[in-house]
Structure formats: structure tokens, C-alpha cells
Amino acid sequence: MTTAIPAPTPALRRSPAPRLQLVGDRPPFVFVDGTDGGRVGYLVFLPAHVDPVAVMGAHGVRPEIQPLEPGAPAGPDHCDDAIRVDRARRLVEVDGRELDLTYLEFDLLAHLVAHPYTVHTRDALISGVWGYGHIGDGRTVDVHVARLRRKIGPAYRDRISTVRRVGYRYVPDHR
């Protein structure tokens, strides 16, 4: 009777230092048509002993780290003297009065309030708020801004200011 002897297994080799490689059709931070580029997420698998922040930093990527703390209070994301936006609860208050906003109206106002004094083109708003798959034109943004201004009320509607032939900006202390 013969018994097969198992072949020796090769010693496990440690892989070289972890590398981060971009997969896609354009390099990061290259924006098309003057838009803000939108947000792109990547799923990266790393060994348990590798610090992801160090790997990203070594490749010139600045990570956005937002720890999830279950016990953390959910306060307003953006607040000025009159308009308060709470993304966690999807709530907007104007002078303590809660606004009844549609999904896109909330996202548009939250985006504008999060970037005060920044001029946003209509195309950038379509890309950033509606998403890449939206089919429409700049008039869609105009209609939503008009609805937002009406819901905010006459005392604060001028905080969403029009930049002629370009787009809109949020000015918290507009007088």
C-alpha cells in the first residue's frame, strides 16, 4: 500500500507595500464643464494592519473622515441667524418655523446653505443635487429656487441670490 505524501506548501510571502490605484476614465479632481465634479466614492480593500489614511496620504488623496458615533447629538449642520438646516433629521427651520419641503427642495437648500457665498452654476446644481442621471435643463433649477424662495418667505428670500446668466448663491446676511 502506498501513501501519497502531500507536497510542501510554499511559505506565505508578504505582499509589497499597499498601493492605491485609480480605476476609471478620468483622474481625480479634473472637473468637466466648470461643474464641481460631483462626488465619487471608491471601495478600497486593505489588510487589517494597514492604516488607510496613511495609504491615501501617500498617494495624494485627502480623505474625508467622519466617525460614526451612535451617541453623538444630531444638531444642525448649518445655521445662520434665521435659517437652520439639519441634514440628519432632514429638517429646515426659518425663524423657528419648520418648512414643508420636497426631497429636492431640501437637498437644493441644504447644498446652497452648506456653501455660502459660492456661486453655483445651474449645471453644477443639476449635477450635484439632482445627480448625473437627471435629464433636464437649467430652468428646472430656476423653478425649484422660485419655490424655495416662496416657502422661505419674503423676509429671507433674498438670501438665495441670482447671479445673472450664471446661477445662484446663498448669502446668509443679505440685506
N, C-alpha and C positions, 0 to 999 in steps of 0.2 A: 504494500500500500504506500502510495506517495502522497505527501502533503505539500501543498503549494505554500511557499514562503512569500509573504507579501513584500512587494518592492519597497525599498526605503523611500519615505516621503521627503521631498526636498525641504530644507529649512525655510521657514517663513521669512521672506525678505520684507524689510520696511520700505514702504514706498517713499519716493523722494518728497521733498517739501511740498505741501499742498499748493496747488496753483488755482487761480481763478481765471476762467476763460469766458469771454463774452460770446454768446451764441445769438445770432440774429442778423438782420440785414442792415443795421446801421450802428455806428459806435455810440456810446453813451454821451449825453449832453450835446448832441447835434440836433438842433431843432429845425423843423421844416416849416416854411412859410410864416415865420415870425410867431408861431404858437409857442406855448410854454412846454411843449413836448409831451404833456400828459404824464401819467405815472405808469411805470413799467415795473413789475415785480419779478424776481427771479427766485427759484427754489435751488438752493445750493446745499449739497450733502458734504459734510466734513466729518472726519473722525472725531470721536468724543473728546480727545485730548487737545484738539486744535481750537484756538481762540478765533472765532470768526471775525472779530473786529480787527485783529492783527493781520489776518489774511487780506481783508478788504483794504485796509490802510496801506499794505504793501503794494497793492495794485492801483492805488489812486482813487479808490471808491470811498466816499464818505458815507458811512452807514447812518441811517436814522433809527435810533434805538429808543423804543418806547416801552418800558417794562409794564407788564400787566399785573397790577396789584389788586386782588379782589376786594380788599378792604378800603381802597382809596376812595375818597369822596368824589363824586361826579359833579364838579362845579361847571360854571360856564366856560366855554372855550374862549370866547371873545366877548368883550363887554366894553361899551363906552358909557357915556353919561345917560343914554336913553335906550339904546338897542342892545339886547343881551341875547347871544346865540349859544345854546347848549347842544352840542352835537350828540352827546351820549343819550340825551333824552329826546333829541330832535324837536327842540322847543325854542321858539323865538318870542321874546317879550319886548314890547315897546312901552316905556314908562309903566312897567308892571302889568301891562295888558297883554295876554297871550294872543298871538296871531294864529289864525287858521290858514296854514299854507299847504299847498300841494307839495308832493315829493320834490319836483324840480324847482319850484319856487324856493323851498327851504335850501336845497343844495346851492342854488344860484346865490341867494343872500349870504349863506354861510361862507361861500367862496369869496365873495366880494368883501365881506367884513373881515375875513382872515388876512386879506392883503390890502390894507388901507393905503390910499394914495397911489396905488398901482393902476395904470391904465391897462385894461384888458380889451383886446380886440374881440369882435364878435366871433371870429373863427376860433380864437383861443378859448372863449367861453363855451362854444359848441363842443370843442374837443374835450375840455376839462370837466365840464358839468354834465353834458349830455352823453359824452363818450364817443369813441371812434366810429361806432356803427350808426350814428344818427345821420339821417338824410334830411336836409333842410337848408335854410339859408339864414342870414343874419336877422331877417325880420322875426324869426322865432324868438331870438334873444330880446328884440325890441318889445314884443308882446308880453313876454314874461317880466321884463323890467317895468313896463307900464302897470301890470297887475300888482307887482311888489310895491311900487310907489303908492298905488291906491290903497293897499292894505296897511302900509306903514302909516299913512295919514299925512295931512298937509303940513304938520309941524316938522316932519323929518324926511319927507320925500326927496328933498334936495340933496340928501346925503348920498344918494346914488346919482352921480352927475354924469351927464353925457359929454363925451369928447367927440366933437363933430367929425364925421367921416372916419372915425376910428373905432370907438366902442364906449366903454363905461369904466368908471372908477368909483370907489367908496371913499367918501370924505367924512370922517366921524364928527368933526367940529365945523361943518359947513354952516356958514351964517350968511 
